[in-house]
Amino acid sequence: AVAFGYFSVAREMTLFRNHWEIYGRSMANSYSLLIEHGMSLSDQSFLQNVADRIVENEDVVLCSLYGHAGERLAHAVKKRRLPNPQSTYQVTQTIHSKEDQMIGTLQIGLSLLKMDSQINGLKRDILLVTLGVIGMGILFTLILTRILLRPIETLAEATEMVAMGELAQTVDIRSKDEIGDLAKAFNQMTLQLKESRNNL
């Protein structure tokens, strides 16, 4: 159950990361095309407006636009939420001019909070299933132990009675396994012991 849980969580995380990569790339492509064909990177108000509009998306936490020399031209962060590097997936897209020269970079930070909550829910479900499997295993072990040990306890009690002199002691075990064979042999032994004592 633990191995199954580990591989399930790893698979889900890979699927989520792939989803965010595709989603982020498509968003970055569409906005980089808007910037490429809209206006030049020198229009600061246009670039800031684009960054603010990107951050309005519920899954985006931050957006930054950089020039070809690495200088930051525009930056926007989701209000009332500080971007946490551990729970943010960064997507970087280069912006090219109409002549296909690199003129800047668009960086989008996607929130992984939804993914984290779903992964935590999956971990919780796997833990509950694991505990259920362990509980059922212990219960079945106890039941099987009782079923297997009861005939042996009966034989042990009958052996003690024979040792105290009660040779008429027999056991009623009808199982068709080794314990059943042992019970038959025990019954034959006590019968022969009783006959031998009567003959004596």
C-alpha positions in Angstrom: 0.0 0.0 0.0 2.9 2.4 0.8 4.6 1.6 -2.5 1.3 2.1 -4.4 0.8 5.4 -2.6 4.3 6.6 -3.4 3.9 5.9 -7.1 0.4 7.3 -7.2 1.5 10.6 -5.6 4.6 10.8 -7.9 2.4 10.1 -11.0 -0.1 12.8 -10.0 2.6 15.3 -9.3 4.1 14.6 -12.7 0.7 15.0 -14.4 0.1 18.3 -12.5 3.5 19.7 -13.5 2.9 18.8 -17.1 -0.5 20.4 -17.0 1.0 23.6 -15.5 3.9 23.6 -18.1 1.4 23.3 -21.0 -1.0 25.9 -19.5 1.8 28.3 -18.6 3.5 28.0 -22.0 0.2 28.6 -23.9 -0.5 31.7 -21.7 3.0 33.0 -22.1 2.9 32.4 -25.9 -0.4 34.3 -26.3 0.9 37.3 -24.2 4.3 37.4 -25.9 2.6 37.5 -29.3 0.4 40.4 -28.0 3.6 42.2 -26.9 5.5 41.4 -30.1 2.7 42.6 -32.4 1.2 45.2 -30.0 3.8 47.8 -29.2 7.5 48.0 -28.6 9.1 47.2 -25.3 9.8 50.9 -24.7 6.2 51.6 -23.8 6.3 51.1 -20.0 2.6 51.8 -19.4 1.6 49.2 -22.0 3.9 46.6 -20.6 2.7 47.3 -17.0 -0.9 47.0 -18.2 -0.1 43.6 -19.8 1.6 42.4 -16.6 -1.4 43.6 -14.4 -3.8 41.8 -16.8 -1.8 38.5 -16.6 -1.8 38.6 -12.8 -5.6 39.0 -12.8 -5.8 35.3 -13.9 -6.7 33.3 -10.7 -3.7 30.8 -11.2 -1.1 33.5 -11.7 0.8 34.9 -8.7 3.4 37.1 -10.4 4.4 38.4 -13.8 7.6 40.1 -14.9 8.8 41.5 -18.2 12.5 41.9 -18.9 14.4 43.6 -21.7 17.1 41.9 -23.8 19.8 43.1 -21.4 18.0 41.6 -18.3 16.6 44.9 -17.0 13.1 44.6 -15.5 10.6 46.6 -17.5 7.3 45.7 -15.8 6.4 43.6 -12.7 3.1 42.7 -11.1 2.2 40.5 -8.1 -1.2 39.2 -7.0 -2.7 41.4 -4.3 -2.8 40.0 -0.8 -0.6 37.1 -1.7 3.1 36.9 -1.4 4.6 34.5 -3.9 6.3 31.6 -2.2 9.1 30.0 -4.4 8.2 26.5 -3.1 4.6 26.8 -4.2 5.2 28.7 -7.5 5.8 27.2 -10.9 7.9 29.6 -13.1 7.4 29.7 -16.8 9.8 31.8 -18.9 9.1 32.8 -22.5 11.4 34.8 -24.8 9.8 37.6 -26.8 11.0 38.1 -30.4 10.7 41.0 -32.7 9.1 40.8 -36.1 12.6 40.2 -37.5 12.9 37.2 -35.1 15.4 38.8 -32.8 15.1 38.3 -29.1 14.0 41.6 -27.5 13.0 40.4 -24.0 11.7 37.8 -21.7 8.2 37.2 -20.1 8.2 35.4 -16.8 5.0 34.0 -15.3 4.7 32.5 -11.8 1.8 30.0 -11.5 0.4 29.1 -8.1 0.8 25.4 -7.1 -1.6 25.7 -4.1 -4.4 23.8 -5.9 -2.0 21.0 -6.8 -0.6 20.9 -3.2 -4.1 20.7 -1.7 -5.1 17.9 -4.2 -1.8 16.0 -3.5 -2.4 16.4 0.3 -5.9 15.0 -0.2 -4.5 12.1 -2.2 -1.9 11.4 0.5 -4.6 11.5 3.2 -6.7 9.0 1.2 -3.8 6.7 0.6 -2.9 6.8 4.3 -6.5 5.9 5.2 -6.5 3.0 2.7 -3.1 1.8 4.1 -4.4 1.9 7.6 -7.5 0.1 6.5 -5.4 -2.6 4.7 -3.3 -3.0 7.9 -6.4 -3.2 10.1 -8.0 -5.8 7.8 -4.7 -7.8 7.7 -4.5 -7.9 11.5 -8.2 -8.9 11.8 -7.9 -11.7 9.3 -4.6 -12.9 10.9 -6.4 -13.0 14.3 -9.4 -14.9 12.8 -7.2 -17.4 10.9 -5.0 -17.9 14.0 -8.0 -18.7 16.1 -9.4 -21.1 13.4 -6.0 -22.9 13.1 -5.1 -23.0 16.8 -8.5 -24.2 18.1 -8.0 -27.8 16.9 -4.4 -27.8 18.2 -5.7 -26.6 21.6 -8.3 -29.3 21.6 -5.7 -32.0 20.9 -3.4 -30.6 23.6 -6.3 -30.7 26.2 -7.2 -34.3 25.1 -3.5 -35.4 25.4 -3.4 -34.0 29.0 -6.6 -36.0 29.8 -5.0 -39.2 28.5 -1.9 -38.5 30.5 -4.1 -38.3 33.6 -5.5 -41.7 32.8 -8.7 -41.0 30.9 -8.1 -43.3 28.0 -11.6 -43.0 26.5 -10.7 -39.5 25.5 -11.3 -38.7 21.8 -11.3 -35.5 19.7 -13.9 -34.5 17.2 -11.8 -32.8 14.5 -13.0 -33.4 10.9 -10.6 -31.1 9.0 -9.0 -32.7 5.9 -5.5 -31.5 6.5 -2.5 -32.6 8.7 -4.3 -31.6 11.9 -7.3 -33.9 10.9 -4.8 -36.8 10.2 -3.2 -36.1 13.6 -6.7 -36.2 15.3 -7.5 -39.6 13.6 -4.2 -41.0 14.8 -4.8 -39.7 18.3 -8.3 -41.3 18.4 -6.8 -44.6 17.2 -4.1 -44.4 19.7 -6.5 -43.8 22.6 -8.7 -46.6 21.4 -5.8 -49.1 21.3 -4.6 -47.9 24.7 -8.0 -48.5 26.2 -8.2 -52.0 24.6 -4.7 -52.8 25.8 -5.6 -51.8 29.4 -8.8 -53.8 29.3 -6.9 -56.9 28.0 -4.4 -56.4 30.8 
